[in-house]
Amino acid sequence: MHTLVELDHQLFLYLNNLGSRTWDVFWVFITEKETSYPLYAVFLFLCYKHYGLKGLGTIMITVALMITVTDQLSNLFKDTIMRPRPCNEDFMMQARFVAKRCGDFGFFSGHAVSSFAVVFFIGNLLKNKVKYIFTFLLIWGFVIAYSRIYVGVHYPGDIIVGALFGTIIGTLFYKLNVWARKKMNLTKA
């Protein structure tokens, strides 16, 4: 376990120190949740276009439940495991920290779990309807996840575990949504 933690620290330092002042503003912008709101509006439009108003309603309810689960699960892990964020570690003096704020605990990343849940939920919903949507969403998910390392608030392990949980949760909630739409006879498109 000690070897894994040390590897996580070294990988964090490497990835975090790839940054430069030139890119700091960009990555701080990317890491803010509000930055993705226009993209979410596009997702809503595409879901409405391909699933109709009632289908969109079930999708929105499912997403609300999914995000609640990811948020609460991430908080449960953070409050139980209590792994300090890199920006709170004294031995991380050689890191570049550009975060505006730094919470106490970071395992696992709420940004990673929620963004990857959205990637796999929306990606599965639209993969046969919008060309390259899954590829675009995966790139978006990785960019969001890396931004958390760049600004200094998560270790790579926090991101990897969050992304894995997000992948599982997004896929399960996609299946739940398919089941709900079938039960409600909303199998449009």
Secondary structure, 3 states (H helix, E strand, C coil): CHHHHHHHHHHHHHHHCCCCHHHHHHHHHHHCHHHHHHHHHHHHHHHHHHHHHHHHHHHHHHHHHHHHHHHHHHHHHHHHHCCECHHHCHHHCCCCCCCCCCCCECCCCHHHHHHHHHHHHHHHHHCCCCCCHHHHHHHHHHHHHHHHHHCCCCCHHHHHHHHHHHHHHHHHHHHHHHHHHHHCCCCCC
